[in-house]
Structures are given as C-alpha cells and as structure tokens.
Amino acid sequence: MKPTVTIEYCPKCGWLLRAAWMAQELLTTFAEDLHAVQLVPSEAAGRYTVMLDELLVWDRKREGHFPEPKELKQKIRDIIAPDRGLGHNDR
C-alpha cells in the first residue's frame, strides 16, 4: 500500500491555501508514489504539521518555520524513495 500524506493546518490562521499548495506540489512530484494527500483542518490554533502515514515529517512549531516545497519533498523522498533523484530540488 502506498503511503498517505496528511497536512493538518490551522483554518483560523488562514493556512488552507498554503496547505493546498503544498499538497499540489507533493502530488505532482510523487504522483506514482503516494496513495493520497489529505488536508485536515486542525482544532488546535497555529498547527501546521505534515504526516506520512503515522510518521511526523514536519511540525511548524518544532522547526520554527513553514516548510519550503524543496525541504518537504526531500524529507518525503528520503523516506519513500531514497534512491530517487528530485532534479533541481536536489541542488
């Protein structure tokens, strides 16, 4: 079974568009590798996390900033397809 990415975002903070943009980036890059990317509005204020199945890949509060697409793609690639190149995102 292919993994699912879950992006939990704070709707009160207006982060839906950011989460949707990141979902689009991941689906474009990993079209053959992911089962789905789901967006989940958080009940906790200020939350922006990215999970790969049950594994926490990114937490905005822990990291101190939102992920750039390049950062997140590299983290996910390193887990699901470590031998795969990401083209210009690897530079």
Secondary structure, DSSP 8 states (H G I E B T S, - for coil): ---EEEEEE-TTTT-HHHHHHHHHHHHHHTTTT-SEEEEEE-SSTT-EEEEETTEEEEEHHHHSS---HHHHHHHHHHHH-TT---GGGG-
